[in-house]
Amino acid sequence: MHSSSPPTPRGSWQLSSRSLRFLQGAVIIVALLPVVFMAWQSANLLQNMPMWDEFETVLAFLVNYRASTSVEESVRAFFATANEHVVLTSRLLMVLLYEVTGKINFEYLAIIGNAFMLGVVFLIGRQEKKRGFGLFCAAIASLLIFHMQHYENLFSSYASIDHFQVVFLTTACLIMVLQEGAWRLFAGAVLATLAVFTLAHGVAVVVVAGGALLLQRRTRAFFIWSGIGTVLVAVFFWRLGLFSPTPSSLNPAKMPNIGAWLSYWLTMVGGVPAIGHPRIALVSGVFALITTGLLLVRGGFRRDPFLITLALNSILACAFIAYGRVNAEGVSALSSRYMVQSAMIWIALSVLLVKSLPQPKLTVIGSSVLVALAIGLNIAANQQFSEEAHRFVQRRIDAARYYDERGTFEGLRTPIFPRSQKADLIVQTAERTRIFEIEAEDSSEVMFPGNLTLFPIIFHFDKVTVASENVHVRGWMLTKDQISTDLEAHLLLEQENHRYLFRAFPEPRPDVAAANPGRTDTETCGFYYVIPKDSLAPGTYTLKVVYIGPRRLLYNNTPQTIAITEGANTPQRQSHDSIVKAP
């Protein structure tokens, strides 16, 4: 007697177990690739250098914390306001990192911030009961979060430690509140408190979670939550000075123009799929709002309370951000740091739309189409924002080199803090108390490769500076008659008894490209060297420009010399300011 599986009903459709395993494996790879790519980018682009808010919210805070003489003074520092925020949780993480390592490191802070978004992807995937669909949700979340449109959060601690953390806290809060049980409600209240005291728009989760409890008809839990939420929000607004005689920026009397606020809000909501185009973002934002409303009306909360509240929380958070930023000068609705809220909206809505499809076959097709669209968006965003992201990071690199060379930010061409003198004071105090020290990344010294061939290399030194700690050399070089795309720039320092060879940090040189049209190697022909003086023996060195490639070892002499003397701290500055056109 042979057993057999029951016949498949006519009209039904399902995947074979082999096909299902194949799809799950493919989805896992799709989910991991954006994370791996951005981790690789972070390894290359993260810089241990403060920028904008970090001077005050990190360095100045830690200086004050270290100088505190009482518990009351320390607590006051933790709860001090920063613009419209009380960044308590971020300060706790900073202090923890400082106490463990003895210094603050901005790369580590950014890594912690990015880890929060890995946690968000995990939480979203875990909320689905079916493992395969949970992997699909995680893949969509990964594709919409880990790309260059979020560069400010991904590569900057002042953004990631706040803007990524608040998303993690609000997501975890909603998960707790939506499940029954007193301890889960308490855990949700703790997470909501942390969210509110991370960024101001963390208040959104208090409202959305309360609405969710009402829709679940959990009356007792709703009243408890309302009481906790009222106290929490009152304390938050009190810290921001809303009840003080001098009105704060959150005072209703300072309400921005409704039309401008509405446009700003909807543009922010539709930001991620628009990939930087404001008009498309505005249309996308309207679509997202209408879609959310229709899903609610048609039982979306009953079918998936987590995803619908996730979307509502980020929509409301965007409204709060728009209220605070619409009148701020130079703050776009598509600012990179705010796009994580847009991403959360579109993660939730896109998965909800797929789940609303009536048949399993349509669900699989819809899931495949959605993954393909998310992959396309991820690739397009990486291409669209890659150059902008690199410019953003380069500002930190340039500032570190400038400060290392001159000991001040005064005169920096592209400022990284509004007041240079205050930035100098903060950094000098942090250096004196050993909280942080600015260090320009050193050029790599390489082994001498062999016999060099004298070759007509066209070169130009914009700057040759012997500073107190390092030698700084900036300029560009090109071969006279041949394309040099297979060659890497090096600098040879040579005297009678010693010679040292250093690999360049490549730099884009659009000015040289404009002066030499038709050449394909001009865009990246720039170089920058930061050479530690303590790695050089005292003496006078002649500088030679060197190109090293798989089959060619080329050099050219230069008239430039530098003198390294023991214990000398007086900078020697020699520079040229003209662009030499290659023949």
VOGU-3710 file (C-alpha; in Angstrom, 3 decimals, decimal comma):
1> mhssspptpr> 0,000/0,000/0,000  1,510/3,275/-1,081  0,870/6,598/0,609  0,544/9,691/-1,494  0,183/13,390/-0,848  -3,292/14,845/-1,271  -3,991/16,250/-4,714  -3,464/19,954/-5,201  -6,843/21,694/-5,523  -7,600/23,013/-8,968
11> gswqlssrsl> -6,707/26,686/-9,349  -4,216/26,635/-6,454  -0,537/27,328/-6,918  2,564/26,726/-4,824  6,326/26,547/-5,217  8,209/23,269/-4,972  10,487/22,893/-1,930  13,558/23,041/-4,204  12,406/26,267/-5,829  11,586/27,708/-2,421
21> rflqgaviiv> 15,072/26,944/-1,094  16,615/28,498/-4,192  14,525/31,667/-3,779  15,385/31,923/-0,089  19,092/31,628/-0,857  18,816/34,303/-3,551  16,943/36,631/-1,177  19,592/36,160/1,536  22,299/37,144/-0,962  20,253/40,163/-2,074
31> allpvvfmaw> 19,816/41,221/1,571  23,519/40,882/2,367  25,028/42,546/-0,713  24,025/46,162/0,154  25,307/45,677/3,710  28,633/44,272/2,482  28,992/47,042/-0,105  28,344/49,830/2,388  30,632/48,170/4,973  33,393/48,212/2,350
41> qsanllqnmp> 32,645/51,861/1,568  32,656/52,702/5,275  36,040/51,032/5,746  37,423/53,397/3,090  35,456/56,551/3,886  34,952/56,789/7,649  37,178/59,445/9,205  38,108/60,056/12,829  37,489/63,777/12,465  34,703/66,008/13,879
51> mwdefetvla> 32,390/68,015/11,648  29,593/70,514/12,330  27,493/69,379/15,327  30,222/67,011/16,537  32,386/69,872/17,774  29,730/70,828/20,329  27,588/67,706/20,795  30,588/65,379/21,157  33,857/67,166/21,952  32,515/70,131/23,948
61> flvnyrasts> 30,092/67,835/25,793  32,883/65,429/26,786  35,092/68,331/27,882  32,266/69,580/30,141  31,500/66,060/31,366  35,146/65,477/32,265  35,326/68,846/34,035  32,162/68,208/36,080  32,755/68,397/39,823  29,402/67,036/41,004
71> veesvraffa> 26,722/64,532/40,023  24,261/67,389/39,500  26,633/69,045/37,043  27,086/65,784/35,117  23,340/65,144/34,914  22,778/68,702/33,694  25,315/68,098/30,915  23,532/64,913/29,827  20,135/66,624/29,670  21,299/69,871/28,058
81> tanehvvlts> 19,408/70,837/24,907  20,970/70,844/21,445  18,794/72,824/19,004  15,354/71,161/19,343  16,749/67,934/20,790  17,871/66,393/24,052  20,381/63,801/22,834  20,627/61,858/26,099  21,067/58,400/24,582  23,805/59,519/22,205
91> rllmvllyev> 25,654/61,179/25,086  25,428/57,987/27,128  27,008/56,063/24,248  29,740/58,686/23,858  30,605/58,552/27,539  30,587/54,746/27,514  32,983/54,716/24,553  35,172/57,347/26,212  35,279/55,512/29,559  36,125/52,188/27,895
101> tgkinfeyla> 38,795/53,458/25,478  40,009/56,646/27,185  39,354/58,678/24,005  36,528/59,491/21,638  36,670/58,047/18,147  34,249/59,332/15,505  34,677/56,234/13,346  33,555/54,008/16,219  30,539/56,232/16,878  29,486/55,971/13,223
111> iignafmlgv> 29,900/52,184/13,318  27,653/52,013/16,402  25,088/54,155/14,589  25,179/51,931/11,501  24,754/48,861/13,719  21,387/50,277/14,821  20,134/50,022/11,219  21,335/46,427/10,968  19,188/45,883/14,034  16,219/47,506/12,291
121> vfligrqekk> 16,584/45,201/9,269  16,711/42,210/11,628  13,624/43,350/13,556  11,603/43,897/10,374  12,491/40,432/9,092  11,698/38,794/12,445  8,159/40,176/12,578  7,007/37,906/9,748  5,857/34,482/10,872  6,836/32,824/7,593
131> rgfglfcaai> 10,632/32,614/7,354  10,707/33,051/3,578  8,604/36,203/3,659  10,623/37,498/6,592  13,769/37,198/4,465  11,992/39,105/1,698  11,099/41,923/4,122  14,695/42,070/5,373  15,970/42,223/1,772  13,685/45,154/0,932
141> asllifhmqh> 14,750/46,958/4,117  18,427/46,338/3,369  18,128/47,567/-0,226  16,321/50,775/0,754  18,605/51,618/3,689  22,134/50,646/2,713  22,952/52,885/-0,233  24,689/56,195/-0,845  21,557/58,340/-0,544  21,999/57,895/3,226
151> yenlfssyas> 25,682/58,916/3,083  25,412/61,527/5,816  24,137/58,945/8,289  26,388/56,140/7,072  29,647/58,113/7,130  29,033/60,633/9,896  28,683/59,888/13,587  26,674/63,039/14,377  23,957/61,766/12,031  24,043/57,992/12,481
161> idhfqvvflt> 24,312/57,959/16,261  21,072/59,999/16,403  19,045/59,437/13,234  19,685/55,702/12,955  19,335/55,130/16,690  15,925/56,797/16,915  14,625/54,540/14,112  15,837/51,454/15,959  14,266/52,596/19,230  10,891/53,467/17,675
171> taclimvlqe> 10,783/50,203/15,692  11,519/48,159/18,825  8,979/50,232/20,780  6,180/49,458/18,311  7,014/45,748/18,406  6,718/45,741/22,208  3,549/47,830/22,467  1,653/45,851/19,818  2,033/42,660/21,856  -0,102/42,125/24,931
181> gawrlfagav> 1,445/41,924/28,368  2,326/44,378/31,133  6,093/43,888/30,840  5,967/44,496/27,084  4,054/47,734/27,639  6,662/48,768/30,199  9,502/47,883/27,790  7,751/49,906/25,092  7,521/52,881/27,452  11,253/52,663/28,210
191> latlavftla> 12,075/52,507/24,482  9,741/55,442/23,759  11,458/57,468/26,487  14,861/56,730/24,967  13,542/57,674/21,514  12,168/61,012/22,700  15,474/61,794/24,389  17,406/60,879/21,267  15,740/63,245/18,778  12,646/65,433/19,023
201> hgvavvvvag> 10,719/63,514/16,362  10,933/60,447/18,611  7,739/61,939/20,099  5,908/60,486/17,081  6,096/56,958/18,495  4,236/58,052/21,645  1,300/59,212/19,503  1,313/56,289/17,056  1,661/53,633/19,759  -1,253/55,188/21,645
211> galllqrrtr> -3,389/55,076/18,508  -2,429/51,442/17,964  -3,590/50,535/21,479  -6,932/52,188/20,767  -7,344/50,259/17,503  -6,537/47,047/19,377  -9,238/48,007/21,912  -6,811/47,647/24,807  -8,457/50,420/26,834  -6,589/49,925/30,098
221> affiwsgigt> -3,210/49,789/28,322  -4,170/52,917/26,366  -4,862/54,943/29,515  -1,633/53,766/31,132  0,280/54,637/27,957  -1,440/58,031/27,726  -0,404/58,870/31,295  3,208/57,846/30,708  3,279/59,620/27,355  1,847/62,856/28,765
231> vlvavffwrl> 4,493/63,011/31,485  7,241/62,096/29,019  6,286/64,733/26,444  5,770/67,367/29,174  9,271/66,734/30,564  10,726/66,871/27,051  9,045/70,187/26,206  10,031/71,570/29,612  13,676/70,769/28,875  13,323/72,579/25,548
241> glfsptpssl> 11,975/75,671/27,334  8,470/75,623/25,868  7,025/76,738/29,207  9,670/79,387/29,865  8,942/83,147/29,496  11,130/83,232/26,362  9,320/81,142/23,686  11,335/78,322/22,162  11,445/77,375/18,477  8,724/74,788/19,176
251> npakmpniga> 6,229/77,374/20,390  2,967/77,206/18,376  3,207/80,973/17,893  6,146/80,304/15,591  4,226/77,911/13,359  5,633/78,068/9,802  3,578/78,791/6,706  1,181/75,848/6,272  1,742/75,544/2,515  5,529/75,573/2,834
261> wlsywltmvg> 5,415/73,076/5,704  3,075/70,741/3,793  5,289/70,801/0,687  8,432/70,234/2,768  6,791/67,358/4,653  5,467/65,531/1,583  8,760/65,994/-0,259  10,591/64,397/2,657  8,107/61,495/2,792  8,637/60,755/-0,908
271> gvpaighpri> 12,395/61,295/-0,836  13,953/57,839/-1,214  12,237/56,645/-4,427  12,749/60,108/-5,983  16,574/59,790/-5,695  17,165/63,486/-5,159  14,507/64,990/-7,469  12,236/67,344/-5,437  9,225/67,317/-7,788  9,183/63,543/-8,044
281> alvsgvfali> 9,599/63,378/-4,267  6,554/65,611/-3,756  4,412/63,380/-5,992  5,787/60,262/-4,269  4,980/61,777/-0,891  1,360/62,436/-1,897  1,117/58,858/-3,207  2,542/57,484/0,054  0,056/59,458/2,138  -2,945/58,388/0,034
291> ttglllvrgg> -1,779/54,761/0,003  -1,355/54,712/3,781  -4,845/56,139/4,226  -6,412/53,571/1,883  -4,604/50,703/3,598  -5,894/51,897/6,969  -9,465/52,245/5,721  -9,363/48,780/4,121  -8,225/46,945/7,231  -4,466/47,347/6,939
301> frrdpflitl> -4,042/47,620/10,706  -5,976/44,421/11,302  -3,901/42,484/8,731  -0,486/43,853/9,730  -0,454/46,252/12,700  3,361/46,400/12,821  4,009/47,558/9,254  1,161/50,073/9,153  2,244/51,670/12,460  5,856/51,665/11,223
311> alnsilacaf> 4,772/53,701/8,199  2,578/56,019/10,287  5,361/56,637/12,799  7,815/57,761/10,094  5,160/59,860/8,337  4,463/61,688/11,605  8,205/61,955/12,346  8,675/63,631/8,947  5,897/66,089/9,847  7,733/67,013/13,071
321> iaygrvnaeg> 11,065/67,364/11,247  9,408/69,566/8,612  7,975/71,792/11,368  11,450/72,366/12,785  13,375/72,662/9,517  11,152/74,248/6,868  12,396/77,750/7,724  15,996/76,719/8,403  18,451/78,153/5,901  20,189/75,623/3,673
331> vsalssrymv> 18,377/72,539/5,029  16,730/70,690/2,149  13,689/68,464/2,573  15,820/65,835/0,813  18,715/66,221/3,245  20,558/62,903/3,446  20,205/62,557/7,213  16,371/62,622/7,027  15,990/60,097/4,227  16,054/57,181/6,650
341> qsamiwials> 12,510/58,144/7,712  11,407/58,114/4,068  13,045/54,703/3,644  11,075/53,298/6,599  7,800/54,529/5,074  8,519/52,899/1,730  9,745/49,653/3,261  6,475/49,310/5,150  4,182/50,410/2,326  5,814/48,310/-0,391
351> vllvkslpqp> 5,658/45,135/1,702  2,052/45,901/2,696  1,071/46,298/-0,969  2,621/42,942/-1,848  0,901/41,267/1,103  -2,462/42,652/-0,023  -2,302/40,766/-3,329  -5,129/38,198/-3,407  -3,350/35,034/-4,638  -0,084/33,267/-3,641
361> kltvigssvl> 1,112/33,326/-7,260  0,562/37,072/-7,464  2,346/37,504/-4,130  5,437/35,706/-5,453  5,363/37,710/-8,699  4,791/40,962/-6,792  7,643/40,145/-4,394  9,998/39,459/-7,308  9,032/42,699/-9,038  9,467/44,653/-5,795
371> valaiglnia> 12,918/43,158/-5,167  13,936/44,013/-8,749  12,712/47,606/-8,316  14,527/47,915/-4,973  17,750/46,615/-6,551  17,385/49,146/-9,364  16,767/51,969/-6,881  19,758/50,901/-4,788  22,092/50,912/-7,797  20,712/54,223/-9,098
381> anqqfseeah> 21,090/55,864/-5,666  24,683/54,650/-5,387  25,479/56,158/-8,770  23,562/59,380/-8,122  25,048/60,139/-4,701  28,515/58,553/-4,876  30,310/61,740/-5,898  28,382/63,818/-3,354  29,230/61,296/-0,618  32,918/61,391/-1,487
391> rfvqrridaa> 32,906/65,214/-1,434  31,230/65,072/1,977  33,962/62,787/3,319  36,726/64,769/1,591  35,791/67,838/3,621  36,804/66,015/6,794  40,038/64,815/5,212  40,913/68,325/3,997  40,104/69,837/7,398  42,280/67,304/9,242
401> ryydergtfe> 45,196/68,016/6,905  44,694/71,772/7,171  44,636/71,678/10,977  47,624/69,334/11,107  49,542/71,739/8,860  48,543/75,075/10,441  47,160/74,309/13,889  43,928/76,203/13,161  40,740/75,994/11,118  40,879/79,707/10,348
411> glrtpifprs> 41,031/80,249/6,593  39,831/76,762/5,661  38,310/77,073/2,184  35,293/74,855/2,957  34,512/75,320/6,685  33,396/72,337/8,753  32,107/74,476/11,630  30,468/77,926/11,456  32,968/79,600/13,825  36,585/78,647/13,239
421> qkadlivqta> 37,929/80,212/16,439  35,449/78,282/18,568  36,319/75,048/16,727  40,013/75,732/17,461  39,280/76,272/21,153  37,188/73,094/21,438  39,798/70,942/19,687  42,700/72,454/21,643  40,876/71,794/24,919  40,075/68,228/23,834
431> ertrifeiea> 43,736/67,691/22,902  44,971/69,148/26,172  42,659/66,863/28,182  43,531/63,899/25,925  39,915/63,341/24,912  40,706/63,616/21,219  43,534/64,590/18,914  43,285/65,448/15,236  45,592/63,269/13,185  45,873/63,492/9,420
441> edssevmfpg> 46,205/60,018/7,910  49,822/59,289/7,001  50,907/58,309/3,496  52,116/54,721/3,190  55,843/54,193/2,875  56,649/51,509/0,288  59,691/49,411/-0,481  61,863/50,671/-3,299  60,670/48,661/-6,329  63,865/48,521/-8,429
451> nltlfpiifh> 65,535/50,551/-11,146  63,653/53,702/-12,134  63,631/55,134/-15,645  63,993/58,876/-16,161  60,862/59,994/-18,023  59,259/63,329/-19,024  56,612/63,535/-16,299  54,774/66,871/-16,163  54,202/67,862/-12,532  53,180/70,756/-10,350
461> fdkvtvasen> 53,417/71,285/-6,573  50,573/73,378/-5,187  52,008/73,113/-1,695  55,145/71,811/0,013  54,988/72,439/3,767  57,174/71,154/6,567  54,869/71,501/9,562  55,548/70,648/13,202  54,665/66,945/12,875  54,358/66,120/9,169
471> vhvrgwmltk> 55,431/67,134/5,702  52,468/68,084/3,478  52,811/67,914/-0,310  49,948/68,564/-2,724  49,938/68,789/-6,512  49,389/66,844/-9,702  51,391/64,894/-12,281  50,939/63,473/-15,781  53,115/61,684/-18,282  53,978/64,005/-21,155
481> dqistdleah> 52,922/61,893/-24,131  51,289/58,739/-22,798  48,124/58,005/-20,861  48,968/57,167/-17,250  45,825/55,371/-16,070  47,877/52,249/-15,243  50,288/54,175/-13,016  50,152/55,140/-9,333  51,716/58,385/-8,114  54,550/58,215/-5,581
491> llleqenhry> 56,968/60,704/-4,076  60,669/59,972/-3,587  62,608/61,897/-0,925  66,304/61,487/-1,596  69,598/62,618/-0,091  73,107/61,168/-0,084  72,549/58,473/2,546  68,777/58,016/2,623  65,843/57,729/0,301  62,178/57,228/1,146
501> lfrafpeprp> 59,307/56,357/-1,197  55,676/57,171/-0,318  52,412/56,278/-2,051  50,069/59,191/-2,791  46,530/59,758/-1,670  44,847/60,325/-5,071  42,830/63,515/-5,481  40,473/64,614/-8,253  41,726/67,610/-10,239  38,924/69,019/-12,408
511> dvaaanpgrt> 41,042/72,149/-12,968  43,754/70,104/-14,688  41,129/68,186/-16,651  39,686/71,484/-17,930  43,152/72,682/-18,942  43,944/69,421/-20,760  40,826/68,324/-22,701  41,062/65,015/-24,486  43,107/63,225/-21,823  41,366/60,482/-19,847
521> dtetcgfyyv> 43,806/60,481/-16,934  43,522/64,089/-15,793  40,505/63,783/-13,502  42,433/61,776/-10,877  45,962/63,019/-11,539  46,126/64,891/-8,230  48,127/63,710/-5,243  48,483/64,509/-1,567  51,166/63,270/0,817  51,246/63,439/4,602
531> ipkdslapgt> 54,719/62,249/5,580  55,611/61,910/9,293  58,798/63,822/10,038  59,859/61,250/12,610  60,110/58,673/9,811  62,794/60,775/8,062  66,430/61,125/9,043  67,562/64,746/9,496  68,963/66,409/6,396  68,061/68,125/3,143
541> ytlkvvyigp> 66,005/66,099/0,665  65,378/66,467/-3,050  61,838/65,559/-4,147  61,285/63,346/-7,184  57,911/62,460/-8,722  57,549/58,732/-9,420  55,019/56,669/-11,359  54,802/52,954/-10,571  52,803/50,515/-12,678  52,744/46,802/-13,514
551> rrllynntpq> 55,330/47,201/-16,282  56,814/50,683/-15,808  58,861/52,413/-13,077  59,191/56,059/-14,092  60,524/59,168/-12,371  61,374/62,787/-13,009  63,556/65,210/-11,057  62,128/68,348/-9,460  63,871/71,467/-8,169  61,973/71,185/-4,864
561> tiaitegant> 63,897/70,487/-1,650  62,932/70,265/2,013  65,044/70,347/5,157  64,335/68,087/8,127  66,096/69,189/11,292  65,818/67,533/14,686  63,544/69,383/17,093  62,596/72,053/14,544  58,973/73,129/14,769  59,073/76,157/12,501
571> pqrqshdsiv> 57,046/75,425/9,345  58,729/75,957/5,988  56,154/76,906/3,385  56,855/76,976/-0,307  54,008/76,916/-2,788  53,090/77,563/-6,401  49,663/78,744/-7,446  49,547/78,318/-11,200  48,294/75,436/-13,315  50,795/74,163/-15,850
581> kap> 49,210/72,823/-19,009  50,652/69,550/-20,270  51,812/69,718/-23,902
//
